[in-house]
Amino acid sequence: MAELSERDLAVLGLEARSWRTVGAKEQAVREELGISATRYYQLLNALLDREEALAHDPVLVNRLRRLRDTRRRAR
């Protein structure tokens, strides 16, 4: 099993935070990771399918997987 990179860990850490204002998360993505919000969500979505991410933070990853599955079924 491959290890999570520093960026992978940063993405998971950012997603685990709570945000008080609209746009705060996207601003943090740009400032802290230096990537666009679109790229962030692409990376996050790919991380949700990795067993390493599940092993690192099972509560977060399972919650995000459930949200993703709910959104897919709603389409």
N, C-alpha and C positions, 0 to 999 in steps of 0.2 A: 504494500500500500504506500503510495506516494505521500510525502509530507505536504502540509499546507504552507504556501509561501507567505512572506511578510504581508504582501498585498491582500492575499486571501484572508488572513487574520484581521487585517485592518477593515476589510469589507464587512466581515461578520461582526466585528466590534462596533462599527458605525451603525449597523442595522439593529444591534441590541439596545442602543440608546433610545431614550424617549425624547421627543421633540415638542417644544412648546409653541412654536410659531410655524405658519405655513412658509415653506421655502428654506427653513433653517437646515434641513437635512441636505437639500441639494447644494446649498452654499458650503456646508461642511465637506461634501463630496469633492467639490471643486478645490477648496482650500487645502484639505488634508490629504486627498489622494491625487489631486491634479488631473482628474478625468471628468468627462461629462456625466450628467445624470443617466443618460441613455446607456453609456458604457458600464456605469456602475450596476445598473439593473441587469445588464447582460451577464456581467461577472457573477453577481449574486445568484441569478437563476441557474447558472452553470454549477455554482458551488452547492446548491441545494440537492443536486444529483450525486454529489460525491460522498462516499462513506467516511472520508477523513473529516469532512465538515460535520457530519452527524456525530462522529466520535468526539469531536472538539466541543460542540455545544448542542447536545441532543434536544433540549427544550426549545431553543430558538429555531433550529433547523426543522424540527417536526411542526412547529407552529407555522412557519413560513411555507412549508410544503402543503399543509392543510389549506391555508389561504390561497395559494396558487391553484390547488385543485378545485376549490370552490369557485374561483374566478373563471377557470377553464370550463367548468360545467355550466356556468351562467351564460356563456357565449352561445 
